[in-house]
Amino acid sequence: MKQALIKLHIAVFLAGFTGVLGVLITLNEGLIVWYRMTITVVTLFFLLLWRKKLQKVNQQKAIQLMLIGGLIAIHWTFFYGSIKYSNVSIGLVCFASTGLFTALLEPLLTNKKFSWIELILGLISLFGIYLIFHLDTRYRIGIIIGIASSVFAAFFSVFNKRNVATVAPQTMMLYELSGGVLLLTLLMPFYLLKFPTEHLFPSGAEWGWLLVLSWFCTLWAMDLMLQALQKVSAFTQNLSLNLEPVYGILLAFALFHEQKQLQISFYYGFACIALSVLLQMLRVIKKQKH
């Protein structure tokens, strides 16, 4: 369990950079996700082929994994949309409500017993978001999009939990992200018609940021996360991911000086989210000792 938690928190640290990269890359949210997933899929395919670890799965399982990948594609698109309509700090904090939705969905979709404690911890995170939403009206559209993102993230993690025992993590990632690429490719003409953009292709510097986003924040982070999910619950994973705002917000403060844009309500809300993460980590450690 300890090794799984270490892998999980390394993945969370890497994920903390995604929000900042969403600002540095000026493409719209749909194109950012399409490039991110495509680069990751191509890299992972040749990496597994070179290592001779390309695992085949049956057609039914492949379709199932690709459908799950569609959820992560939608989640990422909403996530970057939240950042574009508000800022990195707000978008990352909204992601914290994933714990609440996971606490509700996991018992309904799996054999996991419903936990009132997990629900309460998730509600603490949601209350933190409410403080920001209610007291600072400037970012309400970004907050709504961010909460929608967290719903899809919760579905993704719960369905992933049901497959980690039967498929190798990197193979699962390949099929899921391939499904995400396929979905976005099919939807992209309609998406660009609804949300036109000035440029479709990244600049030279943006290609570099996309490689960082794909190789480190996606390929490596998701591999570690899937390995950790073999040992920890989907709820623990998602609540741990609430630490992502800590790293992302600190980076946003350092690079973009976002602290000048935020009101005191943000810090009250963030304190609630940090409390929920700390309490869940203490629960996991206590269970491990027993």
Buried (B, 14 or more C-beta within 10 A) or exposed (E): EEEBBEBBBBBBBBBBBBBBBBBBBBBBBBBBBBBBBBBBBEBBBEBBEEEEEBEEBEEEBBEBBBBBBBBBBBBBBBBBBBBBBBBBBBBBBBBBBBBBBBBBBBBEBBEBEEBEEBBEBBBBBBBBBBBBBEEBEEBBEBBBBBBBBBBBBBBBBBBBBBBBEEBBBBBBBBBBBBBBBBBBEEBBEEBBEEEEEEEEEBEEEBEEBBBBBBBBBBBBBBBBBBBBBEBBBBBBBBBBBBBBBBBBBBBBBEEBEBBEBBEEBBEBBBEBBBBBBBBBBEBBEEEEEE
